[in-house]
Amino acid sequence: MATSDSTILDAGGRELRVTSPDRVIFPVTEHSAAVTKLDIV
C-alpha cells in the first residue's frame, strides 16, 4: 500500500511505486525549472 508520500504509476501493466515524488533532483536555475523525481520517471 502506498504511503501519503508516494505515488503509484502504471508502467507497462505493472504498478510502480515512486516514493517522495516531489523531491527535487535538479534545482531551479535561470534557464530551467526544478526537476522532481516524478518528472524523471
PLY file of the C-alpha trace (Angstrom):
ply
format ascii 1.0
element vertex 41
property float x
property float y
property float z
element edge 40
property int vertex1
property int vertex2
end_header
0.00 0.00 0.00
1.26 3.47 -0.87
2.04 5.94 1.88
0.96 9.56 1.73
4.41 10.46 0.39
4.32 8.16 -2.62
2.60 7.79 -5.96
1.71 4.64 -7.86
2.15 4.70 -11.64
1.23 2.15 -14.30
4.41 1.16 -16.13
3.78 -1.34 -18.89
0.95 -3.01 -16.99
2.87 -3.11 -13.71
2.42 -0.88 -10.69
5.46 1.25 -9.93
5.55 3.00 -6.55
7.54 6.23 -6.55
8.39 7.43 -3.06
8.98 11.15 -2.46
7.70 12.11 -5.93
8.02 15.83 -5.16
11.71 15.55 -4.20
13.76 17.98 -6.27
16.52 16.15 -8.15
17.77 19.12 -10.18
17.17 22.56 -8.63
15.80 25.55 -10.47
18.31 27.58 -12.50
17.99 30.76 -14.50
17.49 28.60 -17.61
15.17 25.84 -16.36
12.57 24.93 -13.78
13.25 22.49 -10.97
13.05 18.81 -11.96
11.41 16.42 -9.50
11.73 12.68 -9.10
8.28 12.24 -10.68
9.32 14.37 -13.68
12.17 11.95 -14.39
10.04 8.82 -14.09
0 1
1 2
2 3
3 4
4 5
5 6
6 7
7 8
8 9
9 10
10 11
11 12
12 13
13 14
14 15
15 16
16 17
17 18
18 19
19 20
20 21
21 22
22 23
23 24
24 25
25 26
26 27
27 28
28 29
29 30
30 31
31 32
32 33
33 34
34 35
35 36
36 37
37 38
38 39
39 40
